[in-house]
Amino acid sequence: MINIKKIEGIVFDSEKNKFGFTFPFRKGLNIISGENSGGKSTSLACLYYCLGMEQLLGGYNEDSLSDALKREFKYDNTTYSVFESYALIEIENEKNDVAVIKRIIRSAYNEKTNIIEVSLNGSEFEKKFIHAQGDTNNDEGFYNWLSAFAGITIPTFVTEEGKERKILYMQHIFASVFVEQTKG
């Protein structure tokens, strides 16, 4: 089990000015409400993206995110180009361990978006890979790390060739406990 403590989306323009948002969460039920185009869906998309679950949004990697995080955005009637950006979430598990998860959206330095950085209890960030073979059972795989952090054992089965395979993915588990109403 994990609790989400906060979500951030950070964008730098070509002049390296910093823009973005932070949404803090409390334990229990949290409801994000607001006007249209107020950032509700973008903030939740950042959550999915940081957890490597952007397929739930209907896309892969940064393609599933708003142009405001990867191309351009308007602020005070001025249009800004995105130079670089990232999303960050802070989560806590039942053991009171706190993890900061950071994922690049647009890199000015050609960093790969299938790498997720994780800092546990204030330690140095470690790189974990995602959306590649082994991400659920390799020590450097993000889903492997996330399932251990959350205290969730992902079920496996043994193939006819004797190889162990995961039969359930973290996206399936997360989607069953997280609800977003986008219309009405």
C-alpha positions in Angstrom: 0.0 0.0 0.0 1.2 3.5 -0.8 0.0 7.0 0.0 0.7 9.8 -2.5 2.1 12.8 -0.6 2.5 15.3 -3.6 2.6 15.6 -7.3 4.8 18.2 -9.2 5.1 19.2 -12.8 8.1 21.4 -13.5 8.8 23.2 -16.7 11.7 25.5 -17.7 11.4 27.8 -20.7 14.3 28.7 -23.1 15.4 31.4 -20.6 15.5 28.8 -17.8 12.6 30.4 -16.0 10.9 27.9 -13.8 7.1 27.3 -14.0 5.0 24.5 -12.8 2.7 23.2 -10.1 2.6 21.3 -6.8 -0.4 19.5 -5.5 -0.1 18.1 -1.9 -2.2 15.2 -0.8 -3.3 14.0 2.7 -3.9 10.5 3.8 -7.3 9.2 2.8 -9.6 10.4 0.1 -8.4 13.4 -1.9 -10.6 15.3 -4.4 -9.0 17.6 -7.0 -11.6 20.0 -8.4 -11.4 23.3 -10.3 -12.2 25.2 -13.5 -11.7 23.8 -17.0 -8.1 24.0 -18.1 -7.0 24.4 -14.4 -4.5 21.6 -14.5 -6.5 18.8 -12.9 -6.0 16.2 -15.6 -2.4 17.3 -16.2 -1.5 16.8 -12.6 -3.0 13.3 -12.6 -1.3 12.5 -15.9 2.0 13.4 -14.1 1.2 10.9 -11.4 0.5 8.1 -14.0 3.7 9.1 -15.9 5.9 9.0 -12.8 4.6 5.6 -11.9 5.3 4.4 -15.5 1.6 3.8 -16.0 0.9 6.3 -18.8 -0.7 3.5 -20.9 -3.7 4.1 -18.7 -3.9 7.5 -20.4 -3.8 5.9 -23.8 -0.2 6.6 -24.8 3.4 5.7 -24.2 6.2 7.7 -22.7 5.8 11.5 -22.9 3.4 11.3 -25.8 0.6 10.8 -23.2 1.2 14.2 -21.6 -0.1 17.6 -22.3 1.7 19.9 -24.8 2.1 22.4 -21.9 4.6 20.0 -20.3 6.6 19.2 -23.5 6.2 21.9 -26.2 4.6 25.2 -25.2 2.2 26.8 -22.7 0.5 30.1 -22.1 0.9 32.1 -18.9 -0.4 35.6 -18.4 -1.3 35.9 -22.2 2.3 35.0 -23.1 3.3 31.8 -24.9 6.4 30.1 -23.7 8.4 27.3 -25.3 9.4 24.3 -23.1 13.1 23.9 -22.9 13.0 21.0 -20.4 10.5 19.5 -18.0 10.0 16.7 -15.5 7.3 15.3 -13.3 7.9 14.3 -9.7 5.8 12.5 -7.1 6.4 11.8 -3.4 4.9 8.6 -2.0 5.0 6.9 1.4 4.6 3.2 2.2 3.2 1.5 5.3 6.7 1.4 6.8 6.8 5.2 6.7 9.5 5.1 4.0 9.3 8.1 1.7 10.3 7.9 -1.9 10.7 10.7 -4.4 10.1 9.5 -8.0 11.3 11.8 -10.8 10.8 11.2 -14.5 12.0 13.4 -17.4 9.3 14.7 -19.8 11.4 16.8 -22.1 15.2 16.7 -21.8 17.5 19.4 -23.0 20.3 16.9 -22.7 18.8 13.9 -24.5 18.0 12.0 -21.3 15.9 8.9 -22.0 12.2 9.0 -20.8 12.2 5.3 -20.1 14.4 5.9 -17.0 12.8 6.8 -13.7 14.9 8.2 -10.8 14.1 7.1 -7.3 15.3 8.5 -4.0 14.4 6.6 -0.9 14.3 8.4 2.5 16.5 11.3 1.2 19.2 9.1 -0.4 20.9 9.8 -3.7 18.7 9.2 -6.8 19.0 5.8 -8.4 18.0 5.1 -12.0 15.5 2.4 -12.7 14.4 1.4 -16.2 10.8 0.9 -17.4 8.9 -0.4 -20.4 11.5 -3.0 -21.3 12.0 -6.7 -20.6 12.9 -7.3 -17.0 11.3 -4.1 -15.5 9.2 -6.3 -13.2 11.9 -8.7 -12.0 15.3 -7.1 -12.4 16.9 -5.2 -9.5 17.2 -2.2 -11.8 13.6 -2.5 -13.0 11.1 0.2 -11.8 8.1 -2.1 -11.4 10.2 -4.5 -9.4 11.2 -1.6 -7.1 7.7 -0.2 -6.9 6.0 -3.6 -6.0 8.6 -4.1 -3.2 8.2 -0.5 -2.0 4.4 -0.9 -2.0 4.5 -4.4 -0.4 2.7 -6.0 -3.3 3.8 -9.3 -4.6 3.1 -9.5 -8.3 1.7 -13.1 -9.2 3.8 -15.2 -11.5 3.5 -18.5 -13.4 6.0 -20.8 -14.9 5.9 -21.3 -18.7 6.3 -24.6 -20.5 10.0 -23.6 -21.0 10.4 -23.3 -17.2 10.7 -19.5 -17.2 8.9 -17.5 -14.5 6.6 -14.8 -15.9 4.6 -12.0 -14.2 0.8 -12.4 -15.0 -0.3 -9.1 -13.5 1.1 -5.7 -13.9 1.2 -2.7 -11.6 -1.0 -0.7 -14.1 -3.8 -3.2 -13.5 -3.5 -2.9 -9.7 -3.3 0.9 -9.7 -6.2 1.3 -12.1 -8.5 -0.6 -9.8 -8.0 1.8 -6.9 -7.7 5.2 -8.6 -10.7 6.9 -10.2 -10.7 10.0 -12.4 -13.9 11.6 -13.7 -13.2 13.6 -16.8 -16.7 14.6 -17.9 -19.7 15.8 -16.0 
